Amino acid sequence: MAKRDYYEILGVEKGADKDAIKKAYRKMAMQYHPDKNPGDKAAEDKFKEAAEAYDVLGDDQKRARYDQFGHAGVGGGGAQYQDMNDIFSQFGDIFGGTAFESFFGNGGGGRSRSGGRRRGQRGNDLRVKLKLSLEEISTGVNKNIKIRRHKACQSCSGIGAHDSNSFQTCPTCNGYGEIRQQVGGGFFQQIVVQACPTCQGEGRIITKACKVCNGEGRQQEEDNVSLKIPAGVAEGMQLSMRGYGNAGLRGGDTGDLLVQIEEEKHPHLVRESDNVLFELYISIADAALGTSVEVPTLSGKARFKVEPGTQSGKMVRLKGKGIPHLNNYGSGDQLVQINVWTPTQLNAQEKETMQKLQQSPNFQPSPGKSDKGFFDRMREFFN
């Protein structure tokens, strides 16, 4: 099923500022929150869909890639949330603290204070550069790469402790995972909520650490990762593979793998947006008499006819021989610029022949009104 437009999901215009996007998401989160819609699968799906949209539009870099390339620019979509607690922890400025609890009320099915407890610490994102040829970009490609990253410790299953009984409730926060302080006075009282500094928000501390990972819940290993690169990507584009970064501390969420695309220089073709350019050189004789030529393309060779009387600088368009449009139908074209090669050295016989032709009226320049000049050809090319 095709993904919906993120701006449409949140009900905002494409040019909306961050405050408007945040306000729109907060409104949807309040409307479809599972505490207000217990057992309503449709409301839960809308809640997750809104969180995915805000994950992208609330981040300047992700939003820029989405605006330019659509869902493919953000790895096919924003964060896919299956666990409600992931959403609560990811967007603490939306759901955290007393403001959210007071909106729903602590007694009416709202999240308890212990709902603020978090599991470990999220792992870091990893960034890699991937070089692709224009041929690979034109078809899409599967790539296998080796990376070193932290993975969950197999000995303790990522919890960092000797076993599930090797924990005790954090004495600082009494298991809540957060510290609350009242600041200000009078009408300006405010409750400040912070992650507990003793347990880093986990609500518990390890009494006996895993001997293999020394309590981290992860180990660094070499890993093979299979990447599916869609056709039409471009230099500098960054694709995101959720969950392929470093594993988090003690069961925390895994970071993402960010793949930055680099284009290898092609020996014959130059990319211009989704079009590719090729310069063809022909002799004066071939330009005057016409000929059949073969040129390289991204999918092999292509042959076309050069008409008699072809002028230097003429553009020939090979439809559909360019780069596929990313996240869209169709492809760019291959544009062949024909250049008439003027010889720089002539033997005596060739020089004599050219001197005779030099006096011929048919060899005198006489451009007609239908002949397109340089600027007209450039204007046609960029259109």
Secondary structure, DSSP 8 states (H G I E B T S, - for coil): -----HHHHHT--TT--HHHHHHHHHHHHHHH-TTTSTT-HHHHHHHHHHHHHHHHHTSHHHHHHHHHHGGGGGTTSS----SHHHHHHHTHHHH-HHHHHHHH-TTTT---GGGG---SB----EEEEEEE-HHHHHH-EEEEEEEEEEEE-TTTTTS-BSSTTSEEE-TTTTTSSEEEEEES-GGG-EEEEEE-TTTTTSSEEESSB-TTTTTSSEEEEEEEEEEEE-TT--TT-EEEETT-S---BTT-----EEEEEEE---SS-EEETTEEEEEEEEEHHHHHH-EEEEEEETTEEEEEEE-TT--TT-EEEETT-S-B-TTSS-B--EEEEEEEE--S---HHHHHHHHHHHTSGGGS----TTS--HHHHHHHHH-
